[in-house]
């Protein structure tokens, strides 16, 4: 997913939107949905997309780590998933050299200690 956001340590990053790429992986039992062919028995990825879009576009964080944490927290609160993985990439990093992107990946489990 790609969204325009205002996240970064620099003042300009907090004012001018730039692209942020977000990947989300969800761990849950998919057998009931697969057997019944029923969207109500799984996670609607359109809703996951909207959660990510809303967080990236309507909030401001200094760190992409904080952005990833906010996304993971909201997904765990909204859906009965066991675990969520969130990757955030920032392709337009304001550095004086070439860099494809800066990024983080976190995994959060319902009711467990945090790990990165």
MOPAC internal coordinates of N, CA, C and O (Angstrom, degrees):
PM7 1SCF
backbone

  N    0.0000 0     0.00 0     0.00 0    0    0    0
  C    1.4376 1     0.00 0     0.00 0    1    0    0
  C    1.5174 1   107.51 1     0.00 0    2    1    0
  O    1.2310 1   120.52 1   -36.42 1    3    2    1
  N    1.3145 1   116.62 1   143.58 1    3    2    1
  C    1.4573 1   120.99 1   178.84 1    5    3    2
  C    1.5243 1   108.24 1  -129.15 1    6    5    3
  O    1.2310 1   121.42 1   -51.38 1    7    6    5
  N    1.3205 1   114.90 1   128.62 1    7    6    5
  C    1.4632 1   121.66 1  -178.90 1    9    7    6
  C    1.5246 1   109.14 1  -134.21 1   10    9    7
  O    1.2310 1   120.57 1   -19.94 1   11   10    9
  N    1.3143 1   116.51 1   160.06 1   11   10    9
  C    1.4525 1   122.29 1   174.80 1   13   11   10
  C    1.5327 1   108.16 1   -96.97 1   14   13   11
  O    1.2310 1   120.52 1   -53.63 1   15   14   13
  N    1.3277 1   116.62 1   126.37 1   15   14   13
  C    1.4549 1   120.58 1  -178.44 1   17   15   14
  C    1.5102 1   112.18 1  -140.19 1   18   17   15
  O    1.2310 1   121.42 1    -8.85 1   19   18   17
  N    1.3205 1   114.89 1   171.15 1   19   18   17
  C    1.4697 1   122.41 1   179.13 1   21   19   18
  C    1.5195 1   108.44 1  -122.57 1   22   21   19
  O    1.2310 1   120.76 1  -100.08 1   23   22   21
  N    1.3160 1   116.16 1    79.92 1   23   22   21
  C    1.4552 1   121.55 1  -177.18 1   25   23   22
  C    1.5181 1   108.81 1  -130.44 1   26   25   23
  O    1.2310 1   120.72 1   -44.65 1   27   26   25
  N    1.3201 1   116.23 1   135.35 1   27   26   25
  C    1.4497 1   120.42 1   177.07 1   29   27   26
  C    1.5147 1   110.84 1   155.91 1   30   29   27
  O    1.2310 1   121.36 1   -14.22 1   31   30   29
  N    1.2947 1   115.00 1   165.78 1   31   30   29
  C    1.4575 1   121.58 1  -178.92 1   33   31   30
  C    1.5310 1   111.19 1   -78.21 1   34   33   31
  O    1.2310 1   120.34 1   145.13 1   35   34   33
  N    1.3148 1   116.95 1   -34.87 1   35   34   33
  C    1.4561 1   121.08 1  -177.78 1   37   35   34
  C    1.5282 1   112.92 1   -72.68 1   38   37   35
  O    1.2310 1   121.13 1   -31.29 1   39   38   37
  N    1.3187 1   115.44 1   148.71 1   39   38   37
  C    1.4672 1   120.78 1  -179.50 1   41   39   38
  C    1.5267 1   111.54 1   -59.85 1   42   41   39
  O    1.2310 1   120.61 1   138.54 1   43   42   41
  N    1.3087 1   116.44 1   -41.46 1   43   42   41
  C    1.4768 1   120.83 1  -179.91 1   45   43   42
  C    1.5314 1   111.23 1   -62.70 1   46   45   43
  O    1.2310 1   120.56 1   143.37 1   47   46   45
  N    1.3305 1   116.53 1   -36.63 1   47   46   45
  C    1.4689 1   120.75 1   179.38 1   49   47   46
  C    1.5223 1   111.96 1   -65.97 1   50   49   47
  O    1.2310 1   120.42 1   151.72 1   51   50   49
  N    1.3278 1   116.81 1   -28.28 1   51   50   49
  C    1.4557 1   121.50 1   179.32 1   53   51   50
  C    1.5339 1   112.08 1   -79.52 1   54   53   51
  O    1.2310 1   120.45 1   166.62 1   55   54   53
  N    1.3403 1   116.74 1   -13.38 1   55   54   53
  C    1.4653 1   121.23 1  -176.27 1   57   55   54
  C    1.5328 1   111.86 1  -107.36 1   58   57   55
  O    1.2310 1   120.36 1   133.39 1   59   58   57
  N    1.3206 1   116.92 1   -46.61 1   59   58   57
  C    1.4621 1   121.27 1  -174.96 1   61   59   58
  C    1.5311 1   110.43 1   -95.45 1   62   61   59
  O    1.2310 1   120.07 1   -54.85 1   63   62   61
  N    1.3291 1   117.48 1   125.15 1   63   62   61
  C    1.4678 1   119.38 1   179.18 1   65   63   62
  C    1.5262 1   111.74 1   -66.09 1   66   65   63
  O    1.2310 1   121.50 1   -32.19 1   67   66   65
  N    1.3071 1   114.74 1   147.81 1   67   66   65
  C    1.4574 1   122.31 1   176.42 1   69   67   66
  C    1.5168 1   108.11 1  -143.87 1   70   69   67
  O    1.2310 1   119.78 1   -18.71 1   71   70   69
  N    1.3263 1   118.02 1   161.29 1   71   70   69
  C    1.4625 1   119.66 1  -177.26 1   73   71   70
  C    1.5341 1   112.58 1   -74.33 1   74   73   71
  O    1.2310 1   121.96 1   -36.65 1   75   74   73
  N    1.3205 1   113.86 1   143.35 1   75   74   73
  C    1.4590 1   122.55 1   172.24 1   77   75   74
  C    1.5174 1   107.02 1  -130.43 1   78   77   75
  O    1.2310 1   120.85 1   -48.04 1   79   78   77
  N    1.3237 1   115.99 1   131.96 1   79   78   77
  C    1.4609 1   121.75 1   179.24 1   81   79   78
  C    1.5178 1   108.25 1  -102.53 1   82   81   79
  O    1.2310 1   120.54 1   -46.71 1   83   82   81
  N    1.3230 1   116.58 1   133.29 1   83   82   81
  C    1.4637 1   121.49 1  -176.02 1   85   83   82
  C    1.5318 1   108.92 1  -129.03 1   86   85   83
  O    1.2310 1   120.95 1   -50.53 1   87   86   85
  N    1.3206 1   115.79 1   129.47 1   87   86   85
  C    1.4684 1   122.35 1   171.10 1   89   87   86
  C    1.5165 1   107.33 1  -116.38 1   90   89   87
  O    1.2310 1   120.60 1   -40.35 1   91   90   89
  N    1.3159 1   116.46 1   139.65 1   91   90   89
  C    1.4639 1   121.66 1   178.55 1   93   91   90
  C    1.5235 1   108.16 1  -129.51 1   94   93   91
  O    1.2310 1   120.79 1   -47.91 1   95   94   93
  N    1.3206 1   116.09 1   132.09 1   95   94   93
  C    1.4599 1   122.12 1   172.75 1   97   95   94
  C    1.5154 1   108.18 1  -119.58 1   98   97   95
  O    1.2310 1   120.78 1   -47.18 1   99   98   97
  N    1.3229 1   116.11 1   132.82 1   99   98   97
  C    1.4616 1   121.70 1  -179.07 1  101   99   98
  C    1.5173 1   109.52 1  -116.87 1  102  101   99
  O    1.2310 1   120.79 1   -43.71 1  103  102  101
  N    1.3266 1   116.10 1   136.29 1  103  102  101
  C    1.4593 1   120.97 1   174.84 1  105  103  102
  C    1.5219 1   108.92 1  -108.71 1  106  105  103
  O    1.2310 1   121.02 1   -59.49 1  107  106  105
  N    1.3240 1   115.65 1   120.51 1  107  106  105
  C    1.4595 1   122.26 1   176.79 1  109  107  106
  C    1.5125 1   108.29 1  -162.64 1  110  109  107
  O    1.2310 1   120.85 1   -15.84 1  111  110  109
  N    1.3167 1   115.98 1   164.16 1  111  110  109
  C    1.4564 1   121.52 1   179.15 1  113  111  110
  C    1.5279 1   108.62 1   -76.36 1  114  113  111
  O    1.2310 1   120.38 1   -66.32 1  115  114  113
  N    1.3264 1   116.87 1   113.68 1  115  114  113
  C    1.4626 1   121.80 1  -178.47 1  117  115  114
  C    1.5264 1   113.31 1   -93.66 1  118  117  115
  O    1.2310 1   120.29 1   175.33 1  119  118  117
  N    1.3213 1   117.05 1    -4.67 1  119  118  117
  C    1.4585 1   119.16 1  -176.66 1  121  119  118
  C    1.5311 1   113.65 1   -59.12 1  122  121  119
  O    1.2310 1   118.64 1   133.61 1  123  122  121
  N    1.3369 1   120.20 1   -46.39 1  123  122  121
  C    1.4717 1   118.79 1   179.87 1  125  123  122
  C    1.5310 1   113.03 1   -57.99 1  126  125  123
  O    1.2310 1   119.98 1   138.06 1  127  126  125
  N    1.3127 1   117.65 1   -41.94 1  127  126  125
  C    1.4661 1   120.84 1   179.09 1  129  127  126
  C    1.5228 1   110.73 1   -67.46 1  130  129  127
  O    1.2310 1   120.54 1   139.10 1  131  130  129
  N    1.3181 1   116.57 1   -40.90 1  131  130  129
  C    1.4620 1   120.49 1  -179.36 1  133  131  130
  C    1.5154 1   112.84 1   -67.52 1  134  133  131
  O    1.2310 1   120.41 1   139.29 1  135  134  133
  N    1.3197 1   116.82 1   -40.71 1  135  134  133
  C    1.4656 1   121.08 1   179.74 1  137  135  134
  C    1.5278 1   110.90 1   -68.49 1  138  137  135
  O    1.2310 1   120.67 1   136.52 1  139  138  137
  N    1.3366 1   116.33 1   -43.48 1  139  138  137
  C    1.4641 1   121.06 1  -176.55 1  141  139  138
  C    1.5258 1   113.74 1   -90.45 1  142  141  139
  O    1.2310 1   119.94 1   171.51 1  143  142  141
  N    1.3317 1   117.72 1    -8.49 1  143  142  141
  C    1.4571 1   122.06 1  -176.19 1  145  143  142
  C    1.5259 1   110.58 1    51.01 1  146  145  143
  O    1.2310 1   121.67 1  -129.63 1  147  146  145
  N    1.3660 1   114.41 1    50.37 1  147  146  145
  C    1.4581 1   121.17 1  -170.14 1  149  147  146
  C    1.5331 1   110.47 1  -128.45 1  150  149  147
  O    1.2310 1   120.66 1   -64.48 1  151  150  149
  N    1.3202 1   116.35 1   115.52 1  151  150  149
  C    1.4625 1   121.62 1   179.60 1  153  151  150
  C    1.5170 1   112.42 1   -59.94 1  154  153  151
  O    1.2310 1   120.10 1   149.00 1  155  154  153
  N    1.3171 1   117.42 1   -31.00 1  155  154  153
  C    1.4662 1   121.15 1  -179.09 1  157  155  154
  C    1.5261 1   112.10 1   -66.48 1  158  157  155
  O    1.2310 1   119.87 1   166.05 1  159  158  157
  N    1.3277 1   117.86 1   -13.95 1  159  158  157
  C    1.4657 1   121.29 1  -178.17 1  161  159  158
  C    1.5231 1   112.77 1  -102.54 1  162  161  159
  O    1.2310 1   120.95 1  -165.13 1  163  162  161
  N    1.3274 1   115.79 1    14.87 1  163  162  161
  C    1.4564 1   120.93 1   177.66 1  165  163  162
  C    1.5309 1   108.56 1  -141.98 1  166  165  163
  O    1.2310 1   120.17 1    14.39 1  167  166  165
  N    1.3204 1   117.28 1  -165.61 1  167  166  165
  C    1.4617 1   122.28 1   177.63 1  169  167  166
  C    1.5309 1   108.08 1  -103.63 1  170  169  167
  O    1.2310 1   120.92 1   -53.21 1  171  170  169
  N    1.3027 1   115.85 1   126.79 1  171  170  169
  C    1.4641 1   121.90 1   178.16 1  173  171  170
  C    1.5243 1   108.07 1   -76.34 1  174  173  171
  O    1.2310 1   120.35 1   -67.53 1  175  174  173
  N    1.3316 1   116.94 1   112.47 1  175  174  173
  C    1.4668 1   118.74 1  -175.79 1  177  175  174
  C    1.5254 1   112.53 1   -68.04 1  178  177  175
  O    1.2310 1   119.51 1   161.59 1  179  178  177
  N    1.3281 1   118.54 1   -18.41 1  179  178  177
  C    1.4678 1   120.07 1   173.54 1  181  179  178
  C    1.5307 1   110.26 1   -65.24 1  182  181  179
  O    1.2310 1   120.43 1   144.30 1  183  182  181
  N    1.3250 1   116.78 1   -35.70 1  183  182  181
  C    1.4673 1   120.52 1   177.57 1  185  183  182
  C    1.5282 1   110.83 1   -71.06 1  186  185  183
  O    1.2310 1   120.23 1   141.97 1  187  186  185
  N    1.3259 1   117.16 1   -38.03 1  187  186  185
  C    1.4693 1   120.87 1   176.23 1  189  187  186
  C    1.5314 1   109.23 1   -62.33 1  190  189  187
  O    1.2310 1   120.56 1   135.94 1  191  190  189
  N    1.3219 1   116.53 1   -44.06 1  191  190  189
  C    1.4626 1   121.70 1   178.07 1  193  191  190
  C    1.5269 1   110.30 1   -57.13 1  194  193  191
  O    1.2310 1   119.93 1   134.15 1  195  194  193
  N    1.3226 1   117.75 1   -45.85 1  195  194  193
  C    1.4683 1   121.23 1  -178.06 1  197  195  194
  C    1.5295 1   112.02 1   -66.38 1  198  197  195
  O    1.2310 1   120.01 1   143.03 1  199  198  197
  N    1.3185 1   117.58 1   -36.97 1  199  198  197
  C    1.4711 1   120.15 1   175.57 1  201  199  198
  C    1.5256 1   109.88 1   -61.55 1  202  201  199
  O    1.2310 1   120.75 1   132.35 1  203  202  201
  N    1.3231 1   116.17 1   -47.65 1  203  202  201
  C    1.4682 1   119.96 1  -179.74 1  205  203  202
  C    1.5203 1   110.91 1   -63.15 1  206  205  203
  O    1.2310 1   120.20 1   134.18 1  207  206  205
  N    1.3247 1   117.23 1   -45.82 1  207  206  205
  C    1.4709 1   121.13 1   179.61 1  209  207  206
  C    1.5227 1   110.88 1   -58.55 1  210  209  207
  O    1.2310 1   120.79 1   133.07 1  211  210  209
  N    1.3124 1   116.09 1   -46.93 1  211  210  209
  C    1.4566 1   120.23 1  -178.23 1  213  211  210
  C    1.5251 1   111.87 1   -60.70 1  214  213  211
  O    1.2310 1   120.40 1   134.64 1  215  214  213
  N    1.3170 1   116.84 1   -45.36 1  215  214  213
  C    1.4645 1   120.59 1  -178.65 1  217  215  214
  C    1.5289 1   111.16 1   -66.48 1  218  217  215
  O    1.2310 1   120.04 1   132.48 1  219  218  217
  N    1.3279 1   117.53 1   -47.52 1  219  218  217
  C    1.4660 1   119.84 1  -178.03 1  221  219  218
  C    1.5174 1   111.11 1   -64.85 1  222  221  219
  O    1.2310 1   120.16 1   137.84 1  223  222  221
  N    1.3342 1   117.29 1   -42.16 1  223  222  221
  C    1.4615 1   120.13 1  -172.92 1  225  223  222
  C    1.5272 1   114.92 1   -85.92 1  226  225  223
  O    1.2310 1   119.51 1   156.59 1  227  226  225
  N    1.3320 1   118.54 1   -23.41 1  227  226  225
  C    1.4664 1   118.46 1  -173.60 1  229  227  226
  C    1.5264 1   114.27 1  -111.29 1  230  229  227
  O    1.2310 1   119.70 1   179.00 1  231  230  229
  N    1.3109 1   118.18 1    -1.00 1  231  230  229
  C    1.4625 1   120.79 1   178.10 1  233  231  230
  C    1.5281 1   109.38 1  -118.45 1  234  233  231
  O    1.2310 1   121.14 1    -8.19 1  235  234  233
  N    1.3128 1   115.42 1   171.81 1  235  234  233
  C    1.4658 1   120.91 1   174.70 1  237  235  234
  C    1.5204 1   108.52 1  -136.91 1  238  237  235
  O    1.2310 1   121.35 1   -51.34 1  239  238  237
  N    1.3135 1   115.03 1   128.66 1  239  238  237
  C    1.4546 1   121.49 1   176.10 1  241  239  238
  C    1.5197 1   108.39 1  -127.98 1  242  241  239
  O    1.2310 1   120.92 1   -28.60 1  243  242  241
  N    1.3073 1   115.84 1   151.40 1  243  242  241
  C    1.4614 1   120.34 1   174.15 1  245  243  242
  C    1.5282 1   109.90 1   -78.40 1  246  245  243
  O    1.2310 1   120.65 1   142.73 1  247  246  245
  N    1.3182 1   116.36 1   -37.27 1  247  246  245
  C    1.4658 1   121.19 1  -174.39 1  249  247  246
  C    1.5233 1   111.63 1  -112.53 1  250  249  247
  O    1.2310 1   121.04 1   -39.04 1  251  250  249
  N    1.3419 1   115.62 1   140.96 1  251  250  249
  C    1.4642 1   118.46 1   175.17 1  253  251  250
  C    1.5286 1   110.47 1   -68.91 1  254  253  251
  O    1.2310 1   120.08 1   158.98 1  255  254  253
  N    1.3244 1   117.45 1   -21.02 1  255  254  253
  C    1.4640 1   120.29 1   173.59 1  257  255  254
  C    1.5345 1   110.40 1   -62.17 1  258  257  255
  O    1.2310 1   120.38 1   138.04 1  259  258  257
  N    1.3252 1   116.87 1   -41.96 1  259  258  257
  C    1.4627 1   121.25 1   178.99 1  261  259  258
  C    1.5279 1   111.06 1   -67.62 1  262  261  259
  O    1.2310 1   120.37 1   142.73 1  263  262  261
  N    1.3106 1   116.90 1   -37.27 1  263  262  261
  C    1.4601 1   121.21 1   176.50 1  265  263  262
  C    1.5283 1   110.16 1   -62.76 1  266  265  263
  O    1.2310 1   119.81 1   134.17 1  267  266  265
  N    1.3091 1   117.96 1   -45.83 1  267  266  265
  C    1.4671 1   121.81 1   178.38 1  269  267  266
  C    1.5280 1   111.22 1   -62.53 1  270  269  267
  O    1.2310 1   120.16 1   138.47 1  271  270  269
  N    1.3224 1   117.31 1   -41.53 1  271  270  269
  C    1.4708 1   121.21 1   178.45 1  273  271  270
  C    1.5304 1   111.08 1   -61.34 1  274  273  271
  O    1.2310 1   120.34 1   137.26 1  275  274  273
  N    1.3336 1   116.95 1   -42.74 1  275  274  273
  C    1.4658 1   120.51 1  -179.77 1  277  275  274
  C    1.5247 1   110.86 1   -62.75 1  278  277  275
  O    1.2310 1   120.41 1   137.66 1  279  278  277
  N    1.3182 1   116.83 1   -42.34 1  279  278  277
  C    1.4666 1   120.80 1   178.99 1  281  279  278
  C    1.5264 1   110.16 1   -64.07 1  282  281  279
  O    1.2310 1   120.24 1   132.47 1  283  282  281
  N    1.3302 1   117.15 1   -47.53 1  283  282  281
  C    1.4702 1   120.70 1  -179.88 1  285  283  282
  C    1.5258 1   110.71 1   -60.03 1  286  285  283
  O    1.2310 1   120.26 1   135.74 1  287  286  285
  N    1.3118 1   117.10 1   -44.26 1  287  286  285
  C    1.4636 1   121.84 1  -179.18 1  289  287  286
  C    1.5315 1   111.00 1   -59.84 1  290  289  287
  O    1.2310 1   120.32 1   132.92 1  291  290  289
  N    1.3203 1   116.99 1   -47.08 1  291  290  289
  C    1.4623 1   120.68 1  -178.28 1  293  291  290
  C    1.5243 1   112.26 1   -66.37 1  294  293  291
  O    1.2310 1   120.15 1   142.10 1  295  294  293
  N    1.3065 1   117.32 1   -37.90 1  295  294  293
  C    1.4625 1   120.00 1   179.33 1  297  295  294
  C    1.5203 1   110.53 1   -68.38 1  298  297  295
  O    1.2310 1   119.97 1   137.21 1  299  298  297
  N    1.3219 1   117.67 1   -42.79 1  299  298  297
  C    1.4739 1   119.96 1   177.09 1  301  299  298
  C    1.5240 1   111.32 1   -63.18 1  302  301  299
  O    1.2310 1   120.10 1   146.10 1  303  302  301
  N    1.3263 1   117.41 1   -33.90 1  303  302  301
  C    1.4612 1   120.91 1   179.13 1  305  303  302
  C    1.5316 1   111.99 1   -73.54 1  306  305  303
  O    1.2310 1   120.20 1   149.97 1  307  306  305
  N    1.3218 1   117.22 1   -30.03 1  307  306  305
  C    1.4652 1   121.03 1  -172.71 1  309  307  306
  C    1.5291 1   114.66 1   -91.62 1  310  309  307
  O    1.2310 1   120.09 1   154.80 1  311  310  309
  N    1.3304 1   117.44 1   -25.20 1  311  310  309
  C    1.4611 1   119.95 1  -171.45 1  313  311  310
  C    1.5235 1   111.64 1  -132.46 1  314  313  311
  O    1.2310 1   120.28 1   -27.42 1  315  314  313
  N    1.3302 1   117.07 1   152.58 1  315  314  313
  C    1.4710 1   120.85 1  -179.64 1  317  315  314
  C    1.5286 1   112.68 1   -83.04 1  318  317  315
  O    1.2310 1   120.72 1  -126.81 1  319  318  317
  N    1.3196 1   116.22 1    53.19 1  319  318  317
  C    1.4589 1   120.34 1   178.77 1  321  319  318
  C    1.5220 1   109.38 1   -90.89 1  322  321  319
  O    1.2310 1   120.91 1   -28.23 1  323  322  321
  N    1.3079 1   115.86 1   151.77 1  323  322  321
  C    1.4592 1   121.77 1   178.60 1  325  323  322
  C    1.5224 1   111.15 1   -78.94 1  326  325  323
  O    1.2310 1   121.58 1   140.67 1  327  326  325
  N    1.3272 1   114.59 1   -39.33 1  327  326  325
  C    1.4588 1   120.53 1  -175.39 1  329  327  326
  C    1.5197 1   108.67 1  -151.59 1  330  329  327
  O    1.2310 1   120.90 1   -29.33 1  331  330  329
  N    1.3360 1   115.88 1   150.67 1  331  330  329
  C    1.4584 1   121.03 1   177.34 1  333  331  330
  C    1.5248 1   109.03 1  -133.31 1  334  333  331
  O    1.2310 1   121.14 1   -43.26 1  335  334  333
  N    1.3107 1   115.43 1   136.74 1  335  334  333
  C    1.4577 1   122.28 1   172.91 1  337  335  334
  C    1.5118 1   108.81 1  -112.63 1  338  337  335
  O    1.2310 1   120.41 1   -45.72 1  339  338  337
  N    1.3175 1   116.82 1   134.28 1  339  338  337
  C    1.4644 1   121.54 1  -179.69 1  341  339  338
  C    1.5214 1   108.44 1  -129.21 1  342  341  339
  O    1.2310 1   121.12 1   -52.51 1  343  342  341
  N    1.3195 1   115.47 1   127.49 1  343  342  341
  C    1.4613 1   122.19 1   172.87 1  345  343  342
  C    1.5214 1   107.52 1  -115.32 1  346  345  343
  O    1.2310 1   120.61 1   -48.84 1  347  346  345
  N    1.3226 1   116.44 1   131.16 1  347  346  345
  C    1.4616 1   122.00 1   175.93 1  349  347  346
  C    1.5225 1   107.01 1  -123.07 1  350  349  347
  O    1.2310 1   121.31 1   -52.05 1  351  350  349
  N    1.3236 1   115.10 1   127.95 1  351  350  349
  C    1.4621 1   121.30 1   176.28 1  353  351  350
  C    1.5271 1   109.08 1  -120.29 1  354  353  351
  O    1.2310 1   121.73 1   -40.43 1  355  354  353
  N    1.3152 1   114.30 1   139.57 1  355  354  353
  C    1.4702 1   122.49 1   178.97 1  357  355  354
  C    1.5314 1   106.52 1  -118.04 1  358  357  355
  O    1.2310 1   120.27 1   -81.27 1  359  358  357
  N    1.3475 1   117.09 1    98.73 1  359  358  357
  C    1.4641 1   118.88 1  -173.86 1  361  359  358
  C    1.5234 1   115.63 1   -77.06 1  362  361  359
  O    1.2310 1   119.36 1   162.36 1  363  362  361
  N    1.3036 1   118.82 1   -17.64 1  363  362  361
  C    1.4695 1   120.50 1  -178.52 1  365  363  362
  C    1.5269 1   110.35 1  -110.08 1  366  365  363
  O    1.2310 1   121.30 1  -112.18 1  367  366  365
  N    1.3192 1   115.12 1    67.82 1  367  366  365
  C    1.4605 1   121.10 1  -178.32 1  369  367  366
  C    1.5284 1   109.62 1   -79.99 1  370  369  367
  O    1.2310 1   120.15 1   -51.58 1  371  370  369
  N    1.3373 1   117.31 1   128.42 1  371  370  369
  C    1.4713 1   119.91 1  -178.02 1  373  371  370
  C    1.5329 1   111.99 1   -79.44 1  374  373  371
  O    1.2310 1   121.13 1  -101.89 1  375  374  373
  N    1.3195 1   115.45 1    78.11 1  375  374  373
  C    1.4648 1   121.43 1   176.93 1  377  375  374
  C    1.5225 1   108.87 1  -122.29 1  378  377  375
  O    1.2310 1   120.65 1   -13.99 1  379  378  377
  N    1.3121 1   116.36 1   166.01 1  379  378  377
  C    1.4641 1   120.96 1  -179.51 1  381  379  378
  C    1.5194 1   112.90 1   -90.70 1  382  381  379
  O    1.2310 1   119.97 1  -156.64 1  383  382  381
  N    1.2852 1   117.67 1    23.36 1  383  382  381
  C    1.4551 1   121.29 1   178.75 1  385  383  382
  C    1.5208 1   110.46 1  -145.56 1  386  385  383
  O    1.2310 1   121.17 1    -2.82 1  387  386  385
  N    1.3127 1   115.37 1   177.18 1  387  386  385
  C    1.4652 1   120.34 1  -179.94 1  389  387  386
  C    1.5208 1   110.31 1   -83.60 1  390  389  387
  O    1.2310 1   122.17 1   -43.37 1  391  390  389
  N    1.3115 1   113.44 1   136.63 1  391  390  389
  C    1.4572 1   120.37 1  -177.72 1  393  391  390
  C    1.5213 1   106.85 1  -157.24 1  394  393  391
  O    1.2310 1   119.79 1   -51.38 1  395  394  393
  N    1.3136 1   118.00 1   128.62 1  395  394  393
  C    1.4732 1   120.37 1  -179.81 1  397  395  394
  C    1.5215 1   110.79 1   -65.79 1  398  397  395
  O    1.2310 1   120.93 1   136.69 1  399  398  397
  N    1.3327 1   115.82 1   -43.31 1  399  398  397
  C    1.4666 1   120.96 1   179.00 1  401  399  398
  C    1.5111 1   109.26 1  -174.41 1  402  401  399
  O    1.2310 1   121.03 1   -17.77 1  403  402  401
  N    1.3205 1   115.64 1   162.23 1  403  402  401
  C    1.4590 1   122.27 1   166.16 1  405  403  402
  C    1.5192 1   104.86 1  -105.54 1  406  405  403
  O    1.2310 1   119.87 1   -37.42 1  407  406  405
  N    1.3177 1   117.86 1   142.58 1  407  406  405
  C    1.4550 1   118.58 1  -177.22 1  409  407  406
  C    1.5078 1   113.51 1  -155.40 1  410  409  407
  O    1.2310 1   122.03 1   -19.05 1  411  410  409
  N    1.3210 1   113.73 1   160.95 1  411  410  409
  C    1.4628 1   121.57 1   174.72 1  413  411  410
  C    1.5211 1   108.78 1  -135.64 1  414  413  411
  O    1.2310 1   121.52 1   -23.74 1  415  414  413
  N    1.3121 1   114.70 1   156.26 1  415  414  413
  C    1.4634 1   121.86 1   173.67 1  417  415  414
  C    1.5186 1   107.70 1  -136.02 1  418  417  415
  O    1.2310 1   121.02 1   -51.56 1  419  418  417
  N    1.3260 1   115.65 1   128.44 1  419  418  417
  C    1.4652 1   120.27 1   177.28 1  421  419  418
  C    1.5206 1   109.05 1  -128.78 1  422  421  419
  O    1.2310 1   120.98 1   -25.98 1  423  422  421
  N    1.3065 1   115.73 1   154.02 1  423  422  421
  C    1.4677 1   122.92 1   173.88 1  425  423  422
  C    1.5150 1   107.43 1  -128.68 1  426  425  423
  O    1.2310 1   120.90 1   -49.22 1  427  426  425
  N    1.3210 1   115.89 1   130.78 1  427  426  425
  C    1.4592 1   121.37 1   178.65 1  429  427  426
  C    1.5176 1   108.76 1  -128.68 1  430  429  427
  O    1.2310 1   121.50 1   -44.23 1  431  430  429
  N    1.3166 1   114.73 1   135.77 1  431  430  429
  C    1.4646 1   122.43 1  -179.06 1  433  431  430
  C    1.5177 1   108.83 1  -113.36 1  434  433  431
  O    1.2310 1   121.11 1   -39.87 1  435  434  433
  N    1.2886 1   115.49 1   140.13 1  435  434  433
  C    1.4618 1   121.15 1   178.08 1  437  435  434
  C    1.5310 1   109.90 1   -57.15 1  438  437  435
  O    1.2310 1   120.57 1   -57.38 1  439  438  437
  N    1.3261 1   116.51 1   122.62 1  439  438  437
  C    1.4612 1   121.86 1   175.01 1  441  439  438
  C    1.5228 1   115.04 1    72.29 1  442  441  439
  O    1.2310 1   119.31 1  -166.05 1  443  442  441
  N    1.3176 1   118.93 1    13.95 1  443  442  441
  C    1.4729 1   120.59 1  -178.55 1  445  443  442
  C    1.5162 1   110.16 1  -116.23 1  446  445  443
  O    1.2310 1   121.43 1   -14.68 1  447  446  445
  N    1.3101 1   114.87 1   165.32 1  447  446  445
  C    1.4646 1   120.51 1   174.67 1  449  447  446
  C    1.5185 1   109.28 1   -65.07 1  450  449  447
  O    1.2310 1   120.79 1   -28.25 1  451  450  449
  N    1.3290 1   116.09 1   151.75 1  451  450  449
  C    1.4606 1   121.10 1   179.40 1  453  451  450
  C    1.5155 1   110.97 1   -71.19 1  454  453  451
  O    1.2310 1   121.71 1   -33.52 1  455  454  453
  N    1.3406 1   114.33 1   146.48 1  455  454  453
  C    1.4541 1   120.40 1   171.04 1  457  455  454
  C    1.5179 1   107.78 1  -144.18 1  458  457  455
  O    1.2310 1   119.88 1   -30.48 1  459  458  457
  N    1.3143 1   117.83 1   149.52 1  459  458  457
  C    1.4750 1   121.70 1   179.43 1  461  459  458
  C    1.4898 1   109.76 1  -118.04 1  462  461  459
  O    1.2310 1   120.10 1   180.00 1  463  462  461

